[in-house]
Amino acid sequence: MQLITEAVVYQLKHDTQGRITAANYYDWNKISHRVTAENFVLAANRHRNVEAAADVQQ
């Protein structure tokens, strides 16, 4: 298993049965990559800036 960190997936490819077969992503330097595999584990993260946090608290 390979863990790829600091990546932003911008496209998932799937086969005719709906299974993910490839992921296109940008690395930290905004260089595009493509990875193929039989299994994928995707994790999401959301960044909140100080202004957004302040709006929520008001």
C-alpha positions in Angstrom: 0.0 0.0 0.0 1.2 3.5 -0.8 0.1 6.6 1.1 0.2 9.8 -0.9 0.0 12.9 1.3 -0.4 16.6 0.4 -2.4 15.7 -2.7 -5.6 17.1 -4.2 -7.5 14.7 -6.3 -9.3 16.4 -9.1 -10.6 13.4 -11.1 -11.5 9.8 -10.5 -11.8 7.4 -13.3 -14.1 4.3 -13.1 -14.8 1.2 -15.1 -18.2 0.2 -16.6 -19.2 -1.3 -13.2 -18.5 1.9 -11.3 -15.3 0.8 -9.6 -12.6 3.4 -9.3 -9.6 2.5 -11.5 -7.5 5.6 -11.5 -7.1 9.0 -9.7 -5.6 12.2 -11.1 -4.2 14.5 -8.5 -2.1 17.5 -8.0 0.9 17.3 -5.6 2.0 20.2 -3.3 3.8 21.8 -6.2 0.7 21.7 -8.4 2.2 19.0 -10.6 -0.4 16.6 -12.0 0.0 12.9 -11.5 -2.1 9.8 -12.3 -2.2 6.6 -10.1 -3.9 3.4 -10.9 -4.8 0.6 -8.4 -7.3 -2.1 -7.6 -8.3 -0.4 -4.3 -8.4 3.3 -3.3 -8.9 4.9 0.1 -9.7 8.6 -0.1 -9.7 11.0 2.8 -11.0 14.6 2.8 -10.0 17.6 4.8 -11.5 21.1 4.9 -9.5 24.1 5.9 -11.2 27.0 7.7 -9.6 30.4 7.7 -9.8 32.9 10.6 -12.5 35.0 8.8 -14.8 32.0 8.3 -14.4 31.0 11.9 -15.1 34.5 13.0 -18.3 34.6 10.9 -19.6 31.4 12.5 -19.0 32.7 16.0 -20.9 36.0 15.5 
